[in-house]
């Protein structure tokens, strides 16, 4: 190869390398990045380890912010920080550091589902946890009523656990969308698989002991069958609210439930 041909060959190789570099860069810039926008059940969706629907979006983004609706027991990062200071000073309420205790307390004390009193399974991955809560059926077998999704709120090794939703399968809340703003009455809908079900709806806020809205006796049933209802509530806004749906009555008062978080 003479000198002129060699120069043309080198130039062609350099142009090919530049073109490949630009192509790769453009391809990478077009990829979607995770956000904290709710994805789907259709809008109460998966942050969990399976393809099951969940009432939570993607993960938090920074220690001083929280990428979820803070449902319970804290209503803000500031409230969690206040607990941390009290805990560091005198060991105040150490149960906030236990995901299982937090999930069961949320279920029994906040939602009012007293018969759901057992931790069936727990999965902790980094700053998130999924706690399966349930009950023992008449045969003595543990039955899962819901998978409660929790996330660490705040910063530090002693950041407490916060309930942010549920990961749902046979009973879901698809509307209202996770993190959306609602007004009374709330139009609520979802999907259910079950026979001869009677749904109960509750609207709650973490700084009040009793539900601010409640409705029972909503008939539903079928395989992946849609259900819909409307529930009024009375409270001072703005506030973060929990919308909960439950069904039961076959072998236990509450056999399955799902929740989502909204604002008013």
C-alpha positions as a Python dict, from the first residue, in 0.01 Angstrom:
ca = {
    (1, 'X'): (0, 0, 0),
    (2, 'X'): (151, 337, -105),
    (3, 'X'): (153, 639, 127),
    (4, 'X'): (-153, 805, -32),
    (5, 'X'): (-361, 487, -7),
    (6, 'X'): (-250, 435, 351),
    (7, 'X'): (-361, 789, 443),
    (8, 'X'): (-704, 727, 282),
    (9, 'X'): (-739, 401, 475),
    (10, 'X'): (-656, 567, 811),
    (11, 'X'): (-904, 851, 741),
    (12, 'X'): (-1179, 599, 662),
    (13, 'X'): (-1114, 411, 988),
    (14, 'X'): (-1127, 736, 1190),
    (15, 'X'): (-1460, 837, 1032),
    (16, 'X'): (-1605, 492, 1108),
    (17, 'X'): (-1496, 517, 1474),
    (18, 'X'): (-1652, 863, 1512),
    (19, 'X'): (-1979, 742, 1358),
    (20, 'X'): (-1994, 446, 1596),
    (21, 'X'): (-1927, 671, 1897),
    (22, 'X'): (-2205, 913, 1797),
    (23, 'X'): (-2445, 625, 1735),
    (24, 'X'): (-2382, 472, 2079),
    (25, 'X'): (-2414, 809, 2254),
    (26, 'X'): (-2743, 883, 2082),
    (27, 'X'): (-2878, 541, 2167),
    (28, 'X'): (-2792, 584, 2536),
    (29, 'X'): (-2943, 932, 2554),
    (30, 'X'): (-3272, 792, 2428),
    (31, 'X'): (-3315, 540, 2707),
    (32, 'X'): (-3576, 614, 2970),
    (33, 'X'): (-3462, 675, 3326),
    (34, 'X'): (-3649, 572, 3642),
    (35, 'X'): (-3876, 833, 3793),
    (36, 'X'): (-4102, 851, 4095),
    (37, 'X'): (-4408, 870, 3870),
    (38, 'X'): (-4657, 598, 3951),
    (39, 'X'): (-4673, 320, 3694),
    (40, 'X'): (-4956, 95, 3668),
    (41, 'X'): (-5226, -95, 3846),
    (42, 'X'): (-5294, 99, 3609),
    (43, 'X'): (-5185, 383, 3838),
    (44, 'X'): (-5113, 198, 4161),
    (45, 'X'): (-4821, -7, 4043),
    (46, 'X'): (-4518, -210, 4077),
    (47, 'X'): (-4228, -117, 4298),
    (48, 'X'): (-4202, -474, 4416),
    (49, 'X'): (-4002, -780, 4324),
    (50, 'X'): (-4270, -939, 4104),
    (51, 'X'): (-4506, -834, 3830),
    (52, 'X'): (-4789, -795, 4079),
    (53, 'X'): (-4958, -458, 4096),
    (54, 'X'): (-4846, -223, 4368),
    (55, 'X'): (-4971, 104, 4506),
    (56, 'X'): (-4626, 261, 4503),
    (57, 'X'): (-4399, 416, 4235),
    (58, 'X'): (-4019, 416, 4207),
    (59, 'X'): (-3765, 460, 4485),
    (60, 'X'): (-3682, 776, 4685),
    (61, 'X'): (-3424, 1008, 4532),
    (62, 'X'): (-3250, 1190, 4820),
    (63, 'X'): (-3228, 1165, 5202),
    (64, 'X'): (-3400, 1501, 5256),
    (65, 'X'): (-3679, 1413, 5013),
    (66, 'X'): (-3916, 1122, 4986),
    (67, 'X'): (-4026, 975, 4656),
    (68, 'X'): (-4343, 819, 4795),
    (69, 'X'): (-4663, 917, 4968),
    (70, 'X'): (-4572, 894, 5340),
    (71, 'X'): (-4879, 702, 5460),
    (72, 'X'): (-4788, 590, 5814),
    (73, 'X'): (-4659, 637, 6082),
    (74, 'X'): (-4502, 970, 5976),
    (75, 'X'): (-4666, 1228, 5754),
    (76, 'X'): (-4339, 1392, 5641),
    (77, 'X'): (-3960, 1367, 5645),
    (78, 'X'): (-3960, 1637, 5915),
    (79, 'X'): (-4175, 1419, 6142),
    (80, 'X'): (-3940, 1125, 6089),
    (81, 'X'): (-3641, 1349, 6171),
    (82, 'X'): (-3810, 1456, 6495),
    (83, 'X'): (-3850, 1091, 6595),
    (84, 'X'): (-3483, 1024, 6514),
    (85, 'X'): (-3374, 1300, 6750),
    (86, 'X'): (-3594, 1161, 7028),
    (87, 'X'): (-3467, 810, 6963),
    (88, 'X'): (-3104, 920, 6975),
    (89, 'X'): (-3163, 1109, 7298),
    (90, 'X'): (-3350, 839, 7488),
    (91, 'X'): (-3438, 537, 7274),
    (92, 'X'): (-3792, 662, 7203),
    (93, 'X'): (-4020, 410, 7024),
    (94, 'X'): (-3753, 176, 6883),
    (95, 'X'): (-4019, -23, 6694),
    (96, 'X'): (-3988, 230, 6411),
    (97, 'X'): (-3666, 51, 6315),
    (98, 'X'): (-3844, -282, 6265),
    (99, 'X'): (-4021, -325, 5930),
    (100, 'X'): (-4236, -618, 6046),
    (101, 'X'): (-4365, -440, 6356),
    (102, 'X'): (-4436, -128, 6151),
    (103, 'X'): (-4629, -328, 5890),
    (104, 'X'): (-4841, -509, 6149),
    (105, 'X'): (-4909, -190, 6345),
    (106, 'X'): (-5016, -17, 6025),
    (107, 'X'): (-5253, -303, 5945),
    (108, 'X'): (-5408, -346, 6288),
    (109, 'X'): (-5393, -2, 6447),
    (110, 'X'): (-5421, 234, 6151),
    (111, 'X'): (-5636, 37, 5907),
    (112, 'X'): (-5830, -137, 6185),
    (113, 'X'): (-5793, -492, 6049),
    (114, 'X'): (-5753, -664, 6385),
    (115, 'X'): (-5759, -1024, 6262),
    (116, 'X'): (-5460, -966, 6031),
    (117, 'X'): (-5207, -1039, 6303),
    (118, 'X'): (-4932, -1253, 6148),
    (119, 'X'): (-4616, -1183, 5949),
    (120, 'X'): (-4611, -1451, 5678),
    (121, 'X'): (-4294, -1343, 5496),
    (122, 'X'): (-4049, -1052, 5476),
    (123, 'X'): (-3818, -935, 5198),
    (124, 'X'): (-3574, -649, 5264),
    (125, 'X'): (-3369, -503, 4981),
    (126, 'X'): (-3164, -198, 5064),
    (127, 'X'): (-3386, 85, 5181),
    (128, 'X'): (-3711, -95, 5097),
    (129, 'X'): (-3904, -384, 5252),
    (130, 'X'): (-4204, -595, 5157),
    (131, 'X'): (-4382, -755, 5453),
    (132, 'X'): (-4654, -1013, 5386),
    (133, 'X'): (-4915, -985, 5661),
    (134, 'X'): (-5200, -1227, 5714),
    (135, 'X'): (-5379, -1466, 5947),
    (136, 'X'): (-5415, -1837, 6026),
    (137, 'X'): (-5711, -2002, 5856),
    (138, 'X'): (-5924, -2269, 6033),
    (139, 'X'): (-5678, -2538, 5917),
    (140, 'X'): (-5393, -2358, 6090),
    (141, 'X'): (-5230, -2246, 5764),
    (142, 'X'): (-5098, -1892, 5732),
    (143, 'X'): (-5276, -1692, 5464),
    (144, 'X'): (-5141, -1366, 5319),
    (145, 'X'): (-5389, -1078, 5321),
    (146, 'X'): (-5156, -818, 5168),
    (147, 'X'): (-4793, -737, 5101),
    (148, 'X'): (-4714, -410, 5274),
    (149, 'X'): (-4446, -201, 5104),
    (150, 'X'): (-4220, 9, 5328),
    (151, 'X'): (-3927, 243, 5269),
    (152, 'X'): (-3674, 412, 5493),
    (153, 'X'): (-3765, 777, 5541),
    (154, 'X'): (-3497, 1032, 5620),
    (155, 'X'): (-3122, 971, 5647),
    (156, 'X'): (-2881, 769, 5856),
    (157, 'X'): (-2860, 410, 5978),
    (158, 'X'): (-3147, 479, 6217),
    (159, 'X'): (-3384, 612, 5951),
    (160, 'X'): (-3727, 470, 6042),
    (161, 'X'): (-3954, 257, 5825),
    (162, 'X'): (-4252, 419, 5656),
    (163, 'X'): (-4548, 240, 5497),
    (164, 'X'): (-4586, 364, 5139),
    (165, 'X'): (-4840, 124, 4989),
    (166, 'X'): (-4915, -240, 4913),
    (167, 'X'): (-4810, -476, 4637),
    (168, 'X'): (-5133, -619, 4503),
    (169, 'X'): (-5247, -916, 4298),
    (170, 'X'): (-5602, -1052, 4336),
    (171, 'X'): (-5742, -729, 4482),
    (172, 'X'): (-5619, -396, 4349),
    (173, 'X'): (-5694, -24, 4357),
    (174, 'X'): (-5642, 126, 4013),
    (175, 'X'): (-5813, 460, 4074),
    (176, 'X'): (-5747, 711, 4220),
    (177, 'X'): (-5390, 709, 4094),
    (178, 'X'): (-5109, 695, 4348),
    (179, 'X'): (-5009, 1045, 4454),
    (180, 'X'): (-5293, 1221, 4276),
    (181, 'X'): (-5506, 1495, 4429),
    (182, 'X'): (-5865, 1405, 4514),
    (183, 'X'): (-6177, 1566, 4649),
    (184, 'X'): (-6490, 1427, 4812),
    (185, 'X'): (-6643, 1197, 4705),
    (186, 'X'): (-6357, 984, 4572),
    (187, 'X'): (-6428, 763, 4273),
    (188, 'X'): (-6250, 436, 4353),
    (189, 'X'): (-6204, 138, 4123),
    (190, 'X'): (-5991, -170, 4082),
    (191, 'X'): (-5978, -535, 3987),
    (192, 'X'): (-6083, -838, 4193),
    (193, 'X'): (-6065, -1214, 4162),
    (194, 'X'): (-6300, -1388, 4402),
    (195, 'X'): (-6646, -1530, 4454),
    (196, 'X'): (-6931, -1355, 4635),
    (197, 'X'): (-6714, -1073, 4771),
    (198, 'X'): (-6831, -772, 4973),
    (199, 'X'): (-6589, -481, 4960),
    (200, 'X'): (-6529, -225, 5234),
    (201, 'X'): (-6368, 112, 5165),
    (202, 'X'): (-6197, 341, 5413),
    (203, 'X'): (-6028, 679, 5380),
    (204, 'X'): (-5777, 760, 5656),
    (205, 'X'): (-5516, 1016, 5752),
    (206, 'X'): (-5227, 939, 5986),
    (207, 'X'): (-5297, 1211, 6245),
    (208, 'X'): (-5653, 1094, 6313),
    (209, 'X'): (-5757, 777, 6495),
    (210, 'X'): (-6081, 708, 6308),
    (211, 'X'): (-6147, 688, 5933),
    (212, 'X'): (-6256, 1015, 5776),
    (213, 'X'): (-6469, 819, 5529),
    (214, 'X'): (-6611, 468, 5526),
    (215, 'X'): (-6839, 256, 5309),
    (216, 'X'): (-6924, -116, 5321),
    (217, 'X'): (-7133, -375, 5140),
    (218, 'X'): (-7003, -317, 4787),
    (219, 'X'): (-7076, -636, 4589),
    (220, 'X'): (-6804, -774, 4362),
    (221, 'X'): (-6674, -1099, 4223),
    (222, 'X'): (-6537, -1281, 3923),
    (223, 'X'): (-6195, -1343, 3768),
    (224, 'X'): (-5997, -1022, 3718),
    (225, 'X'): (-6333, -849, 3737),
    (226, 'X'): (-6349, -469, 3762),
    (227, 'X'): (-6517, -308, 4059),
    (228, 'X'): (-6607, 54, 4122),
    (229, 'X'): (-6750, 263, 4404),
    (230, 'X'): (-6765, 617, 4540),
    (231, 'X'): (-6677, 719, 4895),
    (232, 'X'): (-6723, 1062, 5056),
    (233, 'X'): (-6484, 1193, 5321),
    (234, 'X'): (-6466, 1492, 5553),
    (235, 'X'): (-6135, 1648, 5657),
    (236, 'X'): (-5931, 1965, 5643),
    (237, 'X'): (-5703, 1981, 5339),
    (238, 'X'): (-5423, 1976, 5236),
    (239, 'X'): (-5341, 1631, 5371),
    (240, 'X'): (-5201, 1293, 5268),
    (241, 'X'): (-5475, 1030, 5270),
    (242, 'X'): (-5483, 651, 5259),
    (243, 'X'): (-5755, 483, 5054),
    (244, 'X'): (-5803, 122, 5165),
    (245, 'X'): (-6021, -157, 5025),
    (246, 'X'): (-6079, -491, 5199),
    (247, 'X'): (-6283, -804, 5149),
    (248, 'X'): (-6357, -1103, 5371),
    (249, 'X'): (-6628, -1290, 5552),
    (250, 'X'): (-6559, -1639, 5420),
    (251, 'X'): (-6309, -1758, 5683),
    (252, 'X'): (-6204, -1428, 5844),
    (253, 'X'): (-6332, -1074, 5881),
    (254, 'X'): (-6058, -934, 5655),
    (255, 'X'): (-5905, -1181, 5411),
    (256, 'X'): (-5747, -946, 5156),
    (257, 'X'): (-5680, -574, 5140),
    (258, 'X'): (-5502, -314, 4929),
    (259, 'X'): (-5419, 52, 4983),
    (260, 'X'): (-5305, 351, 4785),
    (261, 'X'): (-5191, 701, 4882),
    (262, 'X'): (-5341, 1027, 4759),
    (263, 'X'): (-5360, 1395, 4852),
    (264, 'X'): (-5643, 1635, 4903),
}
